[in-house]
Amino acid sequence: MAGTDWYRHAACAGQDHLDWFDVDCNLQQTLAICNKCDVKQACLSTAVKHRMVEGVWGGLYGKRLIAMVDEHRSNDATLDDAA
């Protein structure tokens, strides 16, 4: 799916998005929705690509999400250095 077209198919579409950004609020419920989502990977890819580390993206949040974004950023820097 191109761009953010995946969002229309997300399990969280139509949900209160504050739950995805206030992870202390309903974290277990939010993760349960993410875990059954058909577009979880596209969601996570969007967060990593755009370096979005706040909230829950593709079932990840906090340190795990930050680590994924940092790893992607490191890979980008390595590719830039090789060019």
N, C-alpha and C positions, 0 to 999 in steps of 0.2 A: 504494500500500500504506500502510495506516495505521500510525502509531507505528513500532515496530521489526519489524513483520511481514516487512519486506524481508530481514532478517538470515537467515531460514530459507532464502532463495534465494541467498544470497551465495556466491561462489566460495570464500571463506575459511572458511565454516562447517565446523567439524570440524578446522580447522588449529590449530597452536600459536599462540595469539594473542600470545605474546611477540615473535614476528617482526614484528608490526605496531606494537609499541611500542619495540622496540630496533632502530631503523632501521639501525644499523651492523651488525647481525647478518646478515640475509639480504635486504638491500634489493632487489637485482635480482630475486630470486625472488618476493618479496612484491609488487613492482610488476607482475611478469608475471601473477600471479594476479589482481590488481586490474584490469589492463587487459582481461582476458577476462570480467570479471564483468558479469552482466546487470543488477545492481542498484547499480552503481558510483555513479550519480547520487544515489540515495536515501541511500547511505552518506555521501557528501560533504555532502548537505543536512543530515543528522543532525549531523555534526560542526560545520557552520557554525551551525546553529540553537542548538546547546548549547555553542558556543564551545570545542570540544575541539581543542586545538592540539598535543597530544602524540601521536606515532605517525603511522601512515599511514591516511588516510581517503579513500575514493573515488579512490585513485591519487595523492593529493597528500600532501606531508609538508613539514616544515620551513618555510622562508620562504614558499613558495607557499601552503601551508595557512594560515599565520598571516595572510598578506595577504588571503586570501579571508574569513577570520573577521573581520578588522579592517574590511574593506569592508562586510560585513553589519552590523557593529556601528555603523559610521558612518551607514549607511542607516537603521537603527533610530533613532539619535539625531536625524537630520534629520526623520524622521516624527514623533517625539515633540515636537520644537520647533515643528512646523507645527500641532500640535493645539491 
